[in-house]
Amino acid sequence: MSTKNDINSSISTLVSFISENTCRNLATANSELSLNMDDDTLRRVLSVVEGSISDSFSLGYTEIESVLKKHNI
């Protein structure tokens, strides 16, 4: 696997971890801290969070591509 592919894979894994951990933390906070979201509301909130993280990754990745290109990676 090339360096660029390794970097892309690592970044994708990191973003997935961020999304999963954030959603898990929200679900835990909802049950332990009594945020009072019913299951349907929690699912909708988690969907928005996951979508926002995914969109941010897609929009922000151009900066990473610019750096990789600058360094011939």
PyMOL Python script that loads the backbone (N, CA, C, O; Angstrom):
from pymol import cmd

cmd.read_pdbstr("""\
ATOM      1  N   MET A   1       0.843  -1.175   0.000  1.00  0.00           N
ATOM      2  CA  MET A   1       0.000   0.000   0.000  1.00  0.00           C
ATOM      3  C   MET A   1       0.893   1.244   0.000  1.00  0.00           C
ATOM      4  O   MET A   1       1.910   1.276   0.692  1.00  0.00           O
ATOM      5  N   SER A   2       0.520   2.259  -0.764  1.00  0.00           N
ATOM      6  CA  SER A   2       1.324   3.471  -0.847  1.00  0.00           C
ATOM      7  C   SER A   2       1.148   4.336   0.399  1.00  0.00           C
ATOM      8  O   SER A   2       0.209   4.159   1.174  1.00  0.00           O
ATOM      9  N   THR A   3       2.067   5.263   0.566  1.00  0.00           N
ATOM     10  CA  THR A   3       1.993   6.184   1.701  1.00  0.00           C
ATOM     11  C   THR A   3       0.684   6.956   1.682  1.00  0.00           C
ATOM     12  O   THR A   3       0.034   7.113   2.716  1.00  0.00           O
ATOM     13  N   LYS A   4       0.298   7.438   0.503  1.00  0.00           N
ATOM     14  CA  LYS A   4      -0.944   8.202   0.381  1.00  0.00           C
ATOM     15  C   LYS A   4      -2.147   7.354   0.795  1.00  0.00           C
ATOM     16  O   LYS A   4      -3.028   7.832   1.509  1.00  0.00           O
ATOM     17  N   ASN A   5      -2.185   6.111   0.353  1.00  0.00           N
ATOM     18  CA  ASN A   5      -3.280   5.214   0.729  1.00  0.00           C
ATOM     19  C   ASN A   5      -3.285   4.941   2.231  1.00  0.00           C
ATOM     20  O   ASN A   5      -4.345   4.880   2.855  1.00  0.00           O
ATOM     21  N   ASP A   6      -2.093   4.776   2.807  1.00  0.00           N
ATOM     22  CA  ASP A   6      -1.984   4.572   4.254  1.00  0.00           C
ATOM     23  C   ASP A   6      -2.539   5.775   5.014  1.00  0.00           C
ATOM     24  O   ASP A   6      -3.284   5.623   5.982  1.00  0.00           O
ATOM     25  N   ILE A   7      -2.164   6.968   4.562  1.00  0.00           N
ATOM     26  CA  ILE A   7      -2.638   8.192   5.207  1.00  0.00           C
ATOM     27  C   ILE A   7      -4.152   8.303   5.062  1.00  0.00           C
ATOM     28  O   ILE A   7      -4.846   8.582   6.039  1.00  0.00           O
ATOM     29  N   ASN A   8      -4.669   8.089   3.855  1.00  0.00           N
ATOM     30  CA  ASN A   8      -6.114   8.157   3.624  1.00  0.00           C
ATOM     31  C   ASN A   8      -6.870   7.162   4.502  1.00  0.00           C
ATOM     32  O   ASN A   8      -7.903   7.495   5.084  1.00  0.00           O
ATOM     33  N   SER A   9      -6.358   5.961   4.589  1.00  0.00           N
ATOM     34  CA  SER A   9      -6.987   4.928   5.405  1.00  0.00           C
ATOM     35  C   SER A   9      -6.987   5.318   6.879  1.00  0.00           C
ATOM     36  O   SER A   9      -7.990   5.150   7.572  1.00  0.00           O
ATOM     37  N   SER A  10      -5.858   5.839   7.353  1.00  0.00           N
ATOM     38  CA  SER A  10      -5.753   6.248   8.754  1.00  0.00           C
ATOM     39  C   SER A  10      -6.708   7.390   9.073  1.00  0.00           C
ATOM     40  O   SER A  10      -7.338   7.396  10.130  1.00  0.00           O
ATOM     41  N   ILE A  11      -6.817   8.348   8.174  1.00  0.00           N
ATOM     42  CA  ILE A  11      -7.722   9.480   8.384  1.00  0.00           C
ATOM     43  C   ILE A  11      -9.167   8.994   8.407  1.00  0.00           C
ATOM     44  O   ILE A  11      -9.951   9.413   9.258  1.00  0.00           O
ATOM     45  N   SER A  12      -9.512   8.127   7.490  1.00  0.00           N
ATOM     46  CA  SER A  12     -10.871   7.583   7.438  1.00  0.00           C
ATOM     47  C   SER A  12     -11.198   6.809   8.709  1.00  0.00           C
ATOM     48  O   SER A  12     -12.302   6.923   9.242  1.00  0.00           O
ATOM     49  N   THR A  13     -10.251   6.030   9.191  1.00  0.00           N
ATOM     50  CA  THR A  13     -10.431   5.281  10.432  1.00  0.00           C
ATOM     51  C   THR A  13     -10.615   6.224  11.605  1.00  0.00           C
ATOM     52  O   THR A  13     -11.463   5.987  12.464  1.00  0.00           O
ATOM     53  N   LEU A  14      -9.829   7.292  11.650  1.00  0.00           N
ATOM     54  CA  LEU A  14      -9.941   8.274  12.721  1.00  0.00           C
ATOM     55  C   LEU A  14     -11.315   8.938  12.721  1.00  0.00           C
ATOM     56  O   LEU A  14     -11.938   9.078  13.774  1.00  0.00           O
ATOM     57  N   VAL A  15     -11.788   9.344  11.550  1.00  0.00           N
ATOM     58  CA  VAL A  15     -13.091  10.006  11.456  1.00  0.00           C
ATOM     59  C   VAL A  15     -14.203   9.037  11.863  1.00  0.00           C
ATOM     60  O   VAL A  15     -15.150   9.435  12.540  1.00  0.00           O
ATOM     61  N   SER A  16     -14.097   7.797  11.465  1.00  0.00           N
ATOM     62  CA  SER A  16     -15.086   6.795  11.884  1.00  0.00           C
ATOM     63  C   SER A  16     -15.087   6.623  13.396  1.00  0.00           C
ATOM     64  O   SER A  16     -16.147   6.522  14.013  1.00  0.00           O
ATOM     65  N   PHE A  17     -13.899   6.591  13.991  1.00  0.00           N
ATOM     66  CA  PHE A  17     -13.789   6.479  15.441  1.00  0.00           C
ATOM     67  C   PHE A  17     -14.431   7.684  16.129  1.00  0.00           C
ATOM     68  O   PHE A  17     -15.154   7.530  17.114  1.00  0.00           O
ATOM     69  N   ILE A  18     -14.168   8.877  15.609  1.00  0.00           N
ATOM     70  CA  ILE A  18     -14.754  10.090  16.178  1.00  0.00           C
ATOM     71  C   ILE A  18     -16.271  10.003  16.148  1.00  0.00           C
ATOM     72  O   ILE A  18     -16.938  10.304  17.137  1.00  0.00           O
ATOM     73  N   SER A  19     -16.810   9.593  15.016  1.00  0.00           N
ATOM     74  CA  SER A  19     -18.263   9.482  14.862  1.00  0.00           C
ATOM     75  C   SER A  19     -18.845   8.452  15.829  1.00  0.00           C
ATOM     76  O   SER A  19     -19.811   8.735  16.538  1.00  0.00           O
ATOM     77  N   GLU A  20     -18.260   7.270  15.854  1.00  0.00           N
ATOM     78  CA  GLU A  20     -18.755   6.198  16.711  1.00  0.00           C
ATOM     79  C   GLU A  20     -18.660   6.573  18.191  1.00  0.00           C
ATOM     80  O   GLU A  20     -19.589   6.333  18.963  1.00  0.00           O
ATOM     81  N   ASN A  21     -17.533   7.160  18.575  1.00  0.00           N
ATOM     82  CA  ASN A  21     -17.329   7.520  19.979  1.00  0.00           C
ATOM     83  C   ASN A  21     -18.280   8.643  20.397  1.00  0.00           C
ATOM     84  O   ASN A  21     -18.826   8.610  21.500  1.00  0.00           O
ATOM     85  N   THR A  22     -18.480   9.619  19.541  1.00  0.00           N
ATOM     86  CA  THR A  22     -19.403  10.713  19.837  1.00  0.00           C
ATOM     87  C   THR A  22     -20.819  10.183  20.013  1.00  0.00           C
ATOM     88  O   THR A  22     -21.508  10.554  20.963  1.00  0.00           O
ATOM     89  N   CYS A  23     -21.251   9.327  19.113  1.00  0.00           N
ATOM     90  CA  CYS A  23     -22.597   8.759  19.208  1.00  0.00           C
ATOM     91  C   CYS A  23     -22.752   7.892  20.454  1.00  0.00           C
ATOM     92  O   CYS A  23     -23.785   7.940  21.122  1.00  0.00           O
ATOM     93  N   ARG A  24     -21.743   7.115  20.762  1.00  0.00           N
ATOM     94  CA  ARG A  24     -21.785   6.276  21.967  1.00  0.00           C
ATOM     95  C   ARG A  24     -21.862   7.164  23.215  1.00  0.00           C
ATOM     96  O   ARG A  24     -22.625   6.876  24.138  1.00  0.00           O
ATOM     97  N   ASN A  25     -21.071   8.245  23.240  1.00  0.00           N
ATOM     98  CA  ASN A  25     -21.086   9.151  24.380  1.00  0.00           C
ATOM     99  C   ASN A  25     -22.438   9.843  24.540  1.00  0.00           C
ATOM    100  O   ASN A  25     -22.913  10.030  25.660  1.00  0.00           O
ATOM    101  N   LEU A  26     -23.050  10.220  23.432  1.00  0.00           N
ATOM    102  CA  LEU A  26     -24.387  10.838  23.496  1.00  0.00           C
ATOM    103  C   LEU A  26     -25.419   9.854  24.025  1.00  0.00           C
ATOM    104  O   LEU A  26     -26.248  10.209  24.863  1.00  0.00           O
ATOM    105  N   ALA A  27     -25.371   8.634  23.544  1.00  0.00           N
ATOM    106  CA  ALA A  27     -26.315   7.621  24.002  1.00  0.00           C
ATOM    107  C   ALA A  27     -26.121   7.338  25.493  1.00  0.00           C
ATOM    108  O   ALA A  27     -27.095   7.189  26.231  1.00  0.00           O
ATOM    109  N   THR A  28     -24.882   7.266  25.927  1.00  0.00           N
ATOM    110  CA  THR A  28     -24.589   7.040  27.345  1.00  0.00           C
ATOM    111  C   THR A  28     -25.066   8.224  28.179  1.00  0.00           C
ATOM    112  O   THR A  28     -25.681   8.042  29.230  1.00  0.00           O
ATOM    113  N   ALA A  29     -24.783   9.425  27.712  1.00  0.00           N
ATOM    114  CA  ALA A  29     -25.218  10.619  28.436  1.00  0.00           C
ATOM    115  C   ALA A  29     -26.737  10.677  28.520  1.00  0.00           C
ATOM    116  O   ALA A  29     -27.289  11.105  29.534  1.00  0.00           O
ATOM    117  N   ASN A  30     -27.402  10.257  27.477  1.00  0.00           N
ATOM    118  CA  ASN A  30     -28.861  10.265  27.491  1.00  0.00           C
ATOM    119  C   ASN A  30     -29.405   9.347  28.582  1.00  0.00           C
ATOM    120  O   ASN A  30     -30.369   9.687  29.268  1.00  0.00           O
ATOM    121  N   SER A  31     -28.786   8.199  28.733  1.00  0.00           N
ATOM    122  CA  SER A  31     -29.297   7.256  29.744  1.00  0.00           C
ATOM    123  C   SER A  31     -28.787   7.566  31.147  1.00  0.00           C
ATOM    124  O   SER A  31     -29.534   7.424  32.115  1.00  0.00           O
ATOM    125  N   GLU A  32     -27.529   7.987  31.276  1.00  0.00           N
ATOM    126  CA  GLU A  32     -26.957   8.196  32.607  1.00  0.00           C
ATOM    127  C   GLU A  32     -27.221   9.594  33.163  1.00  0.00           C
ATOM    128  O   GLU A  32     -27.313   9.771  34.378  1.00  0.00           O
ATOM    129  N   LEU A  33     -27.340  10.567  32.298  1.00  0.00           N
ATOM    130  CA  LEU A  33     -27.515  11.947  32.756  1.00  0.00           C
ATOM    131  C   LEU A  33     -28.946  12.430  32.572  1.00  0.00           C
ATOM    132  O   LEU A  33     -29.248  13.607  32.773  1.00  0.00           O
ATOM    133  N   SER A  34     -29.806  11.523  32.195  1.00  0.00           N
ATOM    134  CA  SER A  34     -31.226  11.843  32.021  1.00  0.00           C
ATOM    135  C   SER A  34     -31.434  13.054  31.118  1.00  0.00           C
ATOM    136  O   SER A  34     -32.031  14.051  31.525  1.00  0.00           O
ATOM    137  N   LEU A  35     -30.934  12.954  29.888  1.00  0.00           N
ATOM    138  CA  LEU A  35     -31.153  14.030  28.924  1.00  0.00           C
ATOM    139  C   LEU A  35     -32.593  14.050  28.427  1.00  0.00           C
ATOM    140  O   LEU A  35     -33.022  14.982  27.746  1.00  0.00           O
ATOM    141  N   ASN A  36     -33.320  13.010  28.780  1.00  0.00           N
ATOM    142  CA  ASN A  36     -34.752  12.930  28.495  1.00  0.00           C
ATOM    143  C   ASN A  36     -35.098  12.877  27.004  1.00  0.00           C
ATOM    144  O   ASN A  36     -36.136  13.391  26.589  1.00  0.00           O
ATOM    145  N   MET A  37     -34.242  12.263  26.212  1.00  0.00           N
ATOM    146  CA  MET A  37     -34.583  12.034  24.806  1.00  0.00           C
ATOM    147  C   MET A  37     -35.180  10.645  24.692  1.00  0.00           C
ATOM    148  O   MET A  37     -34.607   9.675  25.189  1.00  0.00           O
ATOM    149  N   ASP A  38     -36.327  10.547  24.041  1.00  0.00           N
ATOM    150  CA  ASP A  38     -36.869   9.215  23.798  1.00  0.00           C
ATOM    151  C   ASP A  38     -36.034   8.563  22.694  1.00  0.00           C
ATOM    152  O   ASP A  38     -35.207   9.219  22.061  1.00  0.00           O
ATOM    153  N   ASP A  39     -36.256   7.280  22.474  1.00  0.00           N
ATOM    154  CA  ASP A  39     -35.433   6.539  21.513  1.00  0.00           C
ATOM    155  C   ASP A  39     -35.471   7.145  20.122  1.00  0.00           C
ATOM    156  O   ASP A  39     -34.440   7.219  19.453  1.00  0.00           O
ATOM    157  N   ASP A  40     -36.643   7.582  19.674  1.00  0.00           N
ATOM    158  CA  ASP A  40     -36.760   8.164  18.340  1.00  0.00           C
ATOM    159  C   ASP A  40     -35.980   9.472  18.228  1.00  0.00           C
ATOM    160  O   ASP A  40     -35.296   9.709  17.233  1.00  0.00           O
ATOM    161  N   THR A  41     -36.086  10.308  19.240  1.00  0.00           N
ATOM    162  CA  THR A  41     -35.342  11.570  19.237  1.00  0.00           C
ATOM    163  C   THR A  41     -33.848  11.310  19.262  1.00  0.00           C
ATOM    164  O   THR A  41     -33.095  11.952  18.530  1.00  0.00           O
ATOM    165  N   LEU A  42     -33.413  10.382  20.089  1.00  0.00           N
ATOM    166  CA  LEU A  42     -31.993  10.043  20.171  1.00  0.00           C
ATOM    167  C   LEU A  42     -31.491   9.546  18.822  1.00  0.00           C
ATOM    168  O   LEU A  42     -30.414   9.947  18.382  1.00  0.00           O
ATOM    169  N   ARG A  43     -32.252   8.678  18.160  1.00  0.00           N
ATOM    170  CA  ARG A  43     -31.849   8.180  16.840  1.00  0.00           C
ATOM    171  C   ARG A  43     -31.695   9.325  15.847  1.00  0.00           C
ATOM    172  O   ARG A  43     -30.748   9.343  15.061  1.00  0.00           O
ATOM    173  N   ARG A  44     -32.620  10.277  15.880  1.00  0.00           N
ATOM    174  CA  ARG A  44     -32.549  11.419  14.962  1.00  0.00           C
ATOM    175  C   ARG A  44     -31.344  12.297  15.268  1.00  0.00           C
ATOM    176  O   ARG A  44     -30.660  12.755  14.352  1.00  0.00           O
ATOM    177  N   VAL A  45     -31.083  12.533  16.541  1.00  0.00           N
ATOM    178  CA  VAL A  45     -29.920  13.333  16.927  1.00  0.00           C
ATOM    179  C   VAL A  45     -28.636  12.632  16.499  1.00  0.00           C
ATOM    180  O   VAL A  45     -27.736  13.266  15.948  1.00  0.00           O
ATOM    181  N   LEU A  46     -28.547  11.336  16.748  1.00  0.00           N
ATOM    182  CA  LEU A  46     -27.352  10.586  16.354  1.00  0.00           C
ATOM    183  C   LEU A  46     -27.166  10.600  14.845  1.00  0.00           C
ATOM    184  O   LEU A  46     -26.035  10.653  14.362  1.00  0.00           O
ATOM    185  N   SER A  47     -28.246  10.553  14.106  1.00  0.00           N
ATOM    186  CA  SER A  47     -28.171  10.617  12.649  1.00  0.00           C
ATOM    187  C   SER A  47     -27.620  11.963  12.191  1.00  0.00           C
ATOM    188  O   SER A  47     -26.800  12.026  11.275  1.00  0.00           O
ATOM    189  N   VAL A  48     -28.069  13.028  12.825  1.00  0.00           N
ATOM    190  CA  VAL A  48     -27.564  14.365  12.485  1.00  0.00           C
ATOM    191  C   VAL A  48     -26.076  14.471  12.825  1.00  0.00           C
ATOM    192  O   VAL A  48     -25.296  15.025  12.050  1.00  0.00           O
ATOM    193  N   VAL A  49     -25.691  13.948  13.969  1.00  0.00           N
ATOM    194  CA  VAL A  49     -24.282  13.987  14.383  1.00  0.00           C
ATOM    195  C   VAL A  49     -23.418  13.216  13.387  1.00  0.00           C
ATOM    196  O   VAL A  49     -22.398  13.726  12.922  1.00  0.00           O
ATOM    197  N   GLU A  50     -23.822  11.993  13.061  1.00  0.00           N
ATOM    198  CA  GLU A  50     -23.053  11.184  12.113  1.00  0.00           C
ATOM    199  C   GLU A  50     -22.952  11.876  10.760  1.00  0.00           C
ATOM    200  O   GLU A  50     -21.884  11.901  10.147  1.00  0.00           O
ATOM    201  N   GLY A  51     -24.067  12.439  10.297  1.00  0.00           N
ATOM    202  CA  GLY A  51     -24.066  13.135   9.015  1.00  0.00           C
ATOM    203  C   GLY A  51     -23.180  14.367   9.033  1.00  0.00           C
ATOM    204  O   GLY A  51     -22.487  14.651   8.057  1.00  0.00           O
ATOM    205  N   SER A  52     -23.199  15.097  10.133  1.00  0.00           N
ATOM    206  CA  SER A  52     -22.375  16.297  10.256  1.00  0.00           C
ATOM    207  C   SER A  52     -20.890  15.954  10.240  1.00  0.00           C
ATOM    208  O   SER A  52     -20.096  16.636   9.593  1.00  0.00           O
ATOM    209  N   ILE A  53     -20.524  14.909  10.946  1.00  0.00           N
ATOM    210  CA  ILE A  53     -19.122  14.489  10.963  1.00  0.00           C
ATOM    211  C   ILE A  53     -18.697  14.027   9.580  1.00  0.00           C
ATOM    212  O   ILE A  53     -17.607  14.367   9.120  1.00  0.00           O
ATOM    213  N   SER A  54     -19.533  13.267   8.922  1.00  0.00           N
ATOM    214  CA  SER A  54     -19.223  12.795   7.570  1.00  0.00           C
ATOM    215  C   SER A  54     -19.097  13.954   6.595  1.00  0.00           C
ATOM    216  O   SER A  54     -18.163  13.995   5.795  1.00  0.00           O
ATOM    217  N   ASP A  55     -20.031  14.897   6.656  1.00  0.00           N
ATOM    218  CA  ASP A  55     -19.971  16.070   5.776  1.00  0.00           C
ATOM    219  C   ASP A  55     -18.718  16.894   6.041  1.00  0.00           C
ATOM    220  O   ASP A  55     -18.070  17.362   5.104  1.00  0.00           O
ATOM    221  N   SER A  56     -18.377  17.070   7.305  1.00  0.00           N
ATOM    222  CA  SER A  56     -17.189  17.847   7.656  1.00  0.00           C
ATOM    223  C   SER A  56     -15.928  17.180   7.124  1.00  0.00           C
ATOM    224  O   SER A  56     -15.016  17.848   6.635  1.00  0.00           O
ATOM    225  N   PHE A  57     -15.888  15.865   7.224  1.00  0.00           N
ATOM    226  CA  PHE A  57     -14.746  15.129   6.671  1.00  0.00           C
ATOM    227  C   PHE A  57     -14.645  15.356   5.170  1.00  0.00           C
ATOM    228  O   PHE A  57     -13.567  15.643   4.649  1.00  0.00           O
ATOM    229  N   SER A  58     -15.760  15.227   4.484  1.00  0.00           N
ATOM    230  CA  SER A  58     -15.758  15.398   3.028  1.00  0.00           C
ATOM    231  C   SER A  58     -15.341  16.804   2.631  1.00  0.00           C
ATOM    232  O   SER A  58     -14.543  16.984   1.712  1.00  0.00           O
ATOM    233  N   LEU A  59     -15.876  17.792   3.318  1.00  0.00           N
ATOM    234  CA  LEU A  59     -15.556  19.182   2.993  1.00  0.00           C
ATOM    235  C   LEU A  59     -14.128  19.548   3.388  1.00  0.00           C
ATOM    236  O   LEU A  59     -13.468  20.312   2.682  1.00  0.00           O
ATOM    237  N   GLY A  60     -13.651  19.018   4.494  1.00  0.00           N
ATOM    238  CA  GLY A  60     -12.321  19.348   4.980  1.00  0.00           C
ATOM    239  C   GLY A  60     -11.194  18.560   4.356  1.00  0.00           C
ATOM    240  O   GLY A  60     -10.029  18.940   4.475  1.00  0.00           O
ATOM    241  N   TYR A  61     -11.522  17.475   3.698  1.00  0.00           N
ATOM    242  CA  TYR A  61     -10.472  16.615   3.161  1.00  0.00           C
ATOM    243  C   TYR A  61      -9.668  17.300   2.061  1.00  0.00           C
ATOM    244  O   TYR A  61      -8.525  16.916   1.813  1.00  0.00           O
ATOM    245  N   THR A  62     -10.230  18.293   1.404  1.00  0.00           N
ATOM    246  CA  THR A  62      -9.483  18.988   0.347  1.00  0.00           C
ATOM    247  C   THR A  62      -8.208  19.616   0.902  1.00  0.00           C
ATOM    248  O   THR A  62      -7.200  19.698   0.200  1.00  0.00           O
ATOM    249  N   GLU A  63      -8.247  20.058   2.152  1.00  0.00           N
ATOM    250  CA  GLU A  63      -7.048  20.622   2.777  1.00  0.00           C
ATOM    251  C   GLU A  63      -5.969  19.546   2.927  1.00  0.00           C
ATOM    252  O   GLU A  63      -4.791  19.807   2.684  1.00  0.00           O
ATOM    253  N   ILE A  64      -6.367  18.361   3.321  1.00  0.00           N
ATOM    254  CA  ILE A  64      -5.410  17.261   3.459  1.00  0.00           C
ATOM    255  C   ILE A  64      -4.834  16.893   2.099  1.00  0.00           C
ATOM    256  O   ILE A  64      -3.631  16.665   1.971  1.00  0.00           O
ATOM    257  N   GLU A  65      -5.687  16.833   1.086  1.00  0.00           N
ATOM    258  CA  GLU A  65      -5.219  16.531  -0.262  1.00  0.00           C
ATOM    259  C   GLU A  65      -4.212  17.571  -0.732  1.00  0.00           C
ATOM    260  O   GLU A  65      -3.237  17.219  -1.396  1.00  0.00           O
ATOM    261  N   SER A  66      -4.422  18.834  -0.408  1.00  0.00           N
ATOM    262  CA  SER A  66      -3.495  19.893  -0.795  1.00  0.00           C
ATOM    263  C   SER A  66      -2.128  19.681  -0.150  1.00  0.00           C
ATOM    264  O   SER A  66      -1.099  19.861  -0.801  1.00  0.00           O
ATOM    265  N   VAL A  67      -2.116  19.302   1.121  1.00  0.00           N
ATOM    266  CA  VAL A  67      -0.859  19.065   1.817  1.00  0.00           C
ATOM    267  C   VAL A  67      -0.140  17.846   1.231  1.00  0.00           C
ATOM    268  O   VAL A  67       1.075  17.874   1.034  1.00  0.00           O
ATOM    269  N   LEU A  68      -0.888  16.786   0.955  1.00  0.00           N
ATOM    270  CA  LEU A  68      -0.283  15.588   0.361  1.00  0.00           C
ATOM    271  C   LEU A  68       0.319  15.923  -1.007  1.00  0.00           C
ATOM    272  O   LEU A  68       1.418  15.476  -1.334  1.00  0.00           O
ATOM    273  N   LYS A  69      -0.390  16.691  -1.781  1.00  0.00           N
ATOM    274  CA  LYS A  69       0.096  17.069  -3.109  1.00  0.00           C
ATOM    275  C   LYS A  69       1.331  17.946  -2.983  1.00  0.00           C
ATOM    276  O   LYS A  69       2.293  17.771  -3.730  1.00  0.00           O
ATOM    277  N   LYS A  70       1.314  18.886  -2.050  1.00  0.00           N
ATOM    278  CA  LYS A  70       2.447  19.791  -1.823  1.00  0.00           C
ATOM    279  C   LYS A  70       3.722  19.018  -1.506  1.00  0.00           C
ATOM    280  O   LYS A  70       4.818  19.421  -1.896  1.00  0.00           O
ATOM    281  N   HIS A  71       3.566  17.902  -0.793  1.00  0.00           N
ATOM    282  CA  HIS A  71       4.718  17.088  -0.386  1.00  0.00           C
ATOM    283  C   HIS A  71       4.928  15.883  -1.295  1.00  0.00           C
ATOM    284  O   HIS A  71       5.676  14.962  -0.965  1.00  0.00           O
ATOM    285  N   ASN A  72       4.254  15.905  -2.450  1.00  0.00           N
ATOM    286  CA  ASN A  72       4.385  14.824  -3.436  1.00  0.00           C
ATOM    287  C   ASN A  72       4.079  13.446  -2.860  1.00  0.00           C
ATOM    288  O   ASN A  72       4.781  12.473  -3.135  1.00  0.00           O
ATOM    289  N   ILE A  73       3.036  13.382  -2.069  1.00  0.00           N
ATOM    290  CA  ILE A  73       2.628  12.100  -1.478  1.00  0.00           C
ATOM    291  C   ILE A  73       1.403  11.616  -2.196  1.00  0.00           C
ATOM    292  O   ILE A  73       0.877  10.552  -1.870  1.00  0.00           O
TER     293      ILE A  73
END
""", "prot")
cmd.dss("prot")
cmd.show_as("cartoon", "prot")
cmd.util.cbc("prot")
cmd.orient("prot")
